């Protein structure tokens, strides 16, 4: 709530025309202009096609990017006390 109150909570838009990066705490406003879509297919820097799939394993550099991001996600989740991951953040 503190980041929202301080105006430091970048908004993500469902249409994808206004990409947002999280603030320095990894927080973003993903509720105001969007809704839950599951993992979906999103552009990912370092990958030639939208991810998380369909052709992830055929692009070794994309595999490296996705796994690196997954490791960051796993570290964040573990630091928050979670034991299991089912999808990347």
C-alpha positions, 0 to 999 in steps of 0.5 A: 500500500505504501508504494501506491500511496507514494505514486510509485506503482507503475500501471500495467495495461492489458492491451500491451501497448503501454508496458510497465516495469515494476518499481525497485521493490518489484511491485506494479499496479496490475489490477487497475487496467487489467485482469488475470489472464493466466500465464498467457503469451508475452513478448520477452526480451531475448526471445524471438517469439512470444513466451512462455511457449510455443517454441521455447526449447528450440531457441537456446538463447530464449531458454537461457533468458526464461530460466534466468528469470525463473531463478529470480522468481524462485528466489523471490518466492522462497524469500517470501516463504513459498515452497512451490512455483507453478508459473513465472511472475 
